[in-house]
């Protein structure tokens, strides 16, 4: 059974204008939603990459594949010109909002999983 790809794990509001929302989730994309237009206006595809892994969840009595590229957190910087995201692949990526270019990829030196909650 394949995992659903429409699940959103994190949404963050752009502080500089309050109209743009960044969302990340199971489909490994970062989607930008504009509240004024009531639609997705930009998609950053394939920011995090990861192979699908077979996982057996005993407590849920089901089994399915997960992607290591699933985005578990995405945050805007205060000016609204950059986004940072973390993923099940163990990396954090800094992204230029206008160009879509990945400016930096970070990974903890101790091999632990990165989780983002605040970006300054």
N, C-alpha and C positions, 0 to 999 in steps of 0.2 A: 504494500500500500504506500503510495507516495504522499508526502506531507502536503498539506494545503499551502499554497504560495501567496495567499491573499492576507495572511496574518501580519498585522502591524504591531511591533513591539514597543516603538518609541516615537513620540511626536514632540517637536520643539518649535516654539514660536520665535520668529525673528524679532529680536529686541529693537532693532533700529526702525522698523516700520509697523510691526504688529499685524501685518497682513499675510506674510508668508509663513507657511508651516513646512517643516522638514519632517519626513516620516521614513522610518527604516524598519525592515522586518524580514520575513521568511523568504521573500523573492530576491534578496541580495542587492536590491536597488535602493537608491535614495530618491524619493519623490518629493517634489516641491509643489505644494498646493497653495493657490492664491485665493484667499477668502473673498476678495472683491469680485473675482471671476467665477467663483464656485467650481473650480476645476484644477486638475493637475496641469501645471504650466511648464515643468521641466522634470526630466528623469535622468539621473546619473546611473548608468547601467554598468554592472560588473566592477564596482569599486572594490569590493572584497571578493576574492575568488576562493572556492573551496570545493573539494570533492564531496559527493554524497556518501554518507556512512550509514550502514545498517545499525539501528539501535533497537533494542528490545526493552520496552518499558513494562516491567513485571507488574508494578503497582497499577498501571492503567489497563493491563490485560490486552495490550495491542502492540504491534510492531510497525515501524515505518522508517523511511530514510530521512535523515536530516542533512542539511547542507552546512559545511563549515563556513560558508560565506554569508550565512544569515547575519543581518545587522541587528545587534541588540541594543544599540544606543546611537543617537545622532544629535549633535548640538550645534547651534549657531555661535559664532563669536559676537561680541556686543555691537560691532559695526555692521554686521550682516554681509560681509564680503567673503567669509570663509565658513566652512563646515568641518566638523571633525566627527568621525564615526568609529565605533568599535564593533568587532565581529567575532563570531565563534572560531574564526581562523587564528585568533590570538593576536591580531594586529589592530592598531589605531591608525587611521588615515586622515591627513589634513588635506582638504580639498578647496581649491579656488572656486568660488561660486560662479563667477562670470565665465571663466574659461573651461571649467570642469577638470582642470589639470590637478593631478595628485601632487601636492607640494612636499609632502613628507609621509613616510611610513614608519611607524614605531612599533617595537615589540619589546616586551619586558625582558631584561637580561636573565631573570631567574626562570623564565618559561611559564610564568603564571598567566592567567587570563586577564586581559585588560577590560575594565569596565569604566565607562565615563559617566559622570553625573553633573559635572560643572566644567565650563570652559570660560576662561578669563582672558 
